[in-house]
Amino acid sequence: MIPKQTFDVGALLFRVRTGNPAIILEVKETHKGAYGDVSQKRLRYRLFEEGRTFWKQDVEVKAEYRIPPNT
């Protein structure tokens, strides 16, 4: 089984489409099982981007954001 990629609080990410930086403020585990592996739980990330905060599911964060290439 391949371990699920997760991001830690304080991680700097960049939006794929616009290149805008975002930072993870909080991570919460949901009550639902992860896709393909019910033994792991899905995660929700609270992001700060362009002066506002919002929550996104783990699959959204993985699709819409990338870590900086130099890390």
N, CA, C and O of each residue as an XYZ file, in Angstrom:
284
protein
N       0.850     -1.184      0.000
C       0.000      0.000      0.000
C       0.886      1.234      0.000
O       1.814      1.335      0.802
N       0.607      2.168     -0.891
C       1.340      3.426     -0.978
C       0.815      4.372      0.100
O      -0.396      4.574      0.196
N       1.697      4.954      0.911
C       1.214      5.879      1.948
C       0.612      7.133      1.322
O       1.061      7.603      0.276
N      -0.401      7.656      1.979
C      -1.096      8.845      1.509
C      -0.228     10.082      1.734
O       0.344     10.265      2.808
N      -0.139     10.933      0.701
C       0.616     12.175      0.831
C      -0.168     13.150      1.686
O      -1.345     13.403      1.430
N       0.479     13.694      2.696
C      -0.156     14.690      3.553
C       0.753     15.904      3.655
O       1.956     15.818      3.407
N       0.169     17.021      4.018
C       0.905     18.256      4.219
C       0.778     18.647      5.684
O      -0.257     18.415      6.309
N       1.818     19.230      6.219
C       1.830     19.636      7.622
C       1.406     21.094      7.767
O       1.451     21.870      6.812
N       0.994     21.447      8.977
C       0.676     22.841      9.286
C       1.931     23.675      9.041
O       3.033     23.302      9.443
N       1.741     24.794      8.381
C       2.857     25.679      8.060
C       3.480     25.422      6.703
O       4.382     26.155      6.296
N       3.023     24.396      5.988
C       3.584     24.087      4.672
C       3.210     25.178      3.667
O       2.068     25.636      3.621
N       4.180     25.577      2.878
C       3.970     26.569      1.832
C       3.637     25.837      0.537
O       4.378     24.954      0.106
N       2.526     26.208     -0.075
C       2.083     25.608     -1.331
C       1.886     26.704     -2.358
O       1.753     27.876     -2.006
N       1.868     26.324     -3.633
C       1.581     27.256     -4.709
C       0.461     26.698     -5.571
O       0.481     25.526     -5.950
N      -0.518     27.546     -5.881
C      -1.641     27.132     -6.721
C      -1.115     26.875     -8.133
O      -0.363     27.685     -8.676
N      -1.508     25.759     -8.717
C      -1.017     25.351    -10.026
C      -1.411     26.363    -11.106
O      -0.567     26.743    -11.918
N      -2.644     26.799    -11.133
C      -3.130     27.666    -12.216
C      -2.594     29.085    -12.148
O      -2.259     29.661    -13.183
N      -2.504     29.662    -10.962
C      -2.139     31.073    -10.843
C      -0.751     31.305    -10.263
O      -0.180     32.381    -10.440
N      -0.208     30.320     -9.580
C       1.087     30.493     -8.925
C       1.004     31.220     -7.602
O       2.037     31.513     -7.000
N      -0.215     31.525     -7.123
C      -0.381     32.217     -5.844
C       0.087     31.346     -4.689
O      -0.216     30.153     -4.661
N       0.823     31.917     -3.732
C       1.240     31.143     -2.567
C       0.080     30.960     -1.583
O      -0.810     31.803     -1.477
N       0.120     29.855     -0.885
C      -0.856     29.551      0.164
C      -0.114     28.831      1.279
O       0.906     28.182      1.048
N      -0.637     28.954      2.482
C      -0.028     28.284      3.625
C      -1.109     27.495      4.358
O      -2.253     27.939      4.453
N      -0.746     26.339      4.870
C      -1.687     25.502      5.617
C      -1.708     25.963      7.059
O      -0.675     25.991      7.728
N      -2.895     26.328      7.538
C      -3.062     26.806      8.903
C      -3.507     25.721      9.865
O      -3.184     25.765     11.052
N      -4.245     24.750      9.356
C      -4.824     23.725     10.240
C      -5.145     22.481      9.419
O      -5.461     22.575      8.234
N      -5.061     21.320     10.056
C      -5.404     20.050      9.419
C      -6.375     19.320     10.332
O      -6.127     19.186     11.530
N      -7.484     18.846      9.766
C      -8.460     18.072     10.535
C      -8.741     16.756      9.837
O      -8.830     16.688      8.611
N      -8.876     15.721     10.632
C      -9.246     14.407     10.112
C     -10.764     14.305     10.089
O     -11.420     14.661     11.068
N     -11.330     13.828      8.991
C     -12.772     13.678      8.894
C     -13.170     12.286      9.365
O     -12.309     11.456      9.658
N     -14.452     12.032      9.436
C     -14.932     10.713      9.866
C     -15.027      9.728      8.706
O     -15.275      8.544      8.933
N     -14.836     10.184      7.470
C     -14.943      9.328      6.295
C     -13.608      8.671      5.982
O     -12.547      9.235      6.250
N     -13.671      7.486      5.419
C     -12.472      6.779      5.017
C     -11.877      7.371      3.754
O     -12.587      7.952      2.933
N     -10.564      7.218      3.604
C      -9.873      7.733      2.424
C     -10.261      6.916      1.205
O     -10.640      5.751      1.324
N     -10.166      7.523      0.046
C     -10.474      6.828     -1.198
C      -9.485      5.688     -1.403
O      -8.274      5.909     -1.402
N      -9.989      4.480     -1.577
C      -9.150      3.321     -1.822
C      -8.605      2.655     -0.581
O      -8.034      1.569     -0.677
N      -8.760      3.262      0.584
C      -8.233      2.671      1.817
C      -9.049      3.185      2.998
O      -8.792      4.279      3.502
N     -10.021      2.410      3.436
C     -10.901      2.864      4.518
C     -10.215      2.865      5.880
O     -10.767      3.393      6.845
N      -9.020      2.282      5.972
C      -8.320      2.298      7.253
C      -7.718      3.676      7.548
O      -7.429      3.992      8.702
N      -7.529      4.496      6.504
C      -7.050      5.863      6.693
C      -8.232      6.810      6.557
O      -9.202      6.505      5.863
N      -8.153      7.934      7.204
C      -9.233      8.920      7.156
C      -8.897     10.033      6.172
O      -7.727     10.340      5.941
N      -9.935     10.635      5.596
C      -9.749     11.802      4.744
C      -9.370     12.993      5.609
O      -9.709     13.054      6.791
N      -8.664     13.936      5.004
C      -8.219     15.121      5.724
C      -8.828     16.369      5.102
O      -9.122     16.408      3.908
N      -9.009     17.384      5.934
C      -9.419     18.715      5.479
C      -8.319     19.678      5.883
O      -7.784     19.609      6.989
N      -7.995     20.574      4.972
C      -6.947     21.556      5.210
C      -7.549     22.953      5.232
O      -8.359     23.309      4.376
N      -7.142     23.741      6.223
C      -7.527     25.151      6.272
C      -6.364     25.934      5.690
O      -5.258     25.915      6.231
N      -6.620     26.627      4.579
C      -5.587     27.345      3.850
C      -5.754     28.847      3.996
O      -6.864     29.350      4.172
N      -4.636     29.556      3.920
C      -4.634     31.017      3.862
C      -4.042     31.401      2.517
O      -2.894     31.082      2.209
N      -4.860     32.104      1.711
C      -4.413     32.526      0.388
C      -5.078     33.853      0.042
O      -6.286     34.015      0.217
N      -4.299     34.783     -0.440
C      -4.784     36.095     -0.862
C      -5.628     36.794      0.205
O      -6.663     37.384     -0.106
N      -5.185     36.726      1.460
C      -5.847     37.443      2.537
C      -7.110     36.801      3.086
O      -7.819     37.427      3.875
N      -7.405     35.587      2.697
C      -8.599     34.914      3.233
C      -8.262     33.465      3.590
O      -7.290     32.895      3.093
N      -9.084     32.890      4.457
C      -8.911     31.489      4.844
C     -10.120     30.695      4.391
O     -11.232     31.218      4.315
N      -9.886     29.419      4.091
C     -10.957     28.535      3.661
C     -10.511     27.089      3.843
O      -9.321     26.802      3.970
N     -11.495     26.177      3.855
C     -11.248     24.752      4.020
C     -11.312     24.050      2.668
O     -12.146     24.388      1.828
N     -10.432     23.074      2.460
C     -10.455     22.246      1.254
C     -10.170     20.802      1.641
O      -9.417     20.532      2.576
N     -10.782     19.882      0.909
C     -10.539     18.457      1.104
C      -9.140     18.096      0.605
O      -8.566     18.807     -0.220
N      -8.599     16.993      1.109
C      -7.247     16.575      0.736
C      -7.085     16.366     -0.766
O      -6.050     16.731     -1.323
N      -8.071     15.794     -1.427
C      -7.948     15.564     -2.870
C      -7.933     16.881     -3.644
O      -7.265     16.982     -4.674
N      -8.656     17.886     -3.165
C      -8.642     19.201     -3.812
C      -7.274     19.855     -3.671
O      -6.752     20.429     -4.626
N      -6.702     19.768     -2.488
C      -5.390     20.375     -2.246
C      -4.338     19.706     -3.123
O      -3.495     20.391     -3.702
N      -4.373     18.388     -3.228
C      -3.398     17.670     -4.048
C      -3.535     18.019     -5.522
O      -2.535     18.042     -6.239
N      -4.750     18.290     -5.991
C      -4.985     18.616     -7.393
C      -4.686     20.078     -7.717
O      -4.202     20.379     -8.807
N      -4.965     20.979     -6.794
C      -4.880     22.413     -7.082
C      -3.570     23.063     -6.647
O      -3.265     24.168     -7.095
N      -2.793     22.415     -5.793
C      -1.592     23.038     -5.229
C      -0.384     22.121     -5.378
O      -0.512     20.898     -5.450
N       0.780     22.738     -5.422
C       2.055     22.020     -5.463
C       3.000     22.642     -4.443
O       2.899     23.827     -4.124
N       3.925     21.819     -3.935
C       4.952     22.346     -3.041
C       6.018     23.026     -3.902
O       6.165     22.675     -5.073
N       6.756     23.978     -3.362
C       7.798     24.650     -4.154
C       8.821     23.644     -4.646
O       9.149     22.701     -3.926
N       9.337     23.823     -5.865
C      10.253     22.843     -6.434
C      11.592     22.738     -5.711
O      12.260     21.711     -5.830
N      12.007     23.762     -4.969
C      13.317     23.726     -4.301
C      13.284     23.050     -2.936
O      14.298     23.050     -2.239
N      12.129     22.462     -2.521
C      12.091     21.781     -1.223
C      11.932     20.304     -1.395
O      11.880     19.569     -0.409
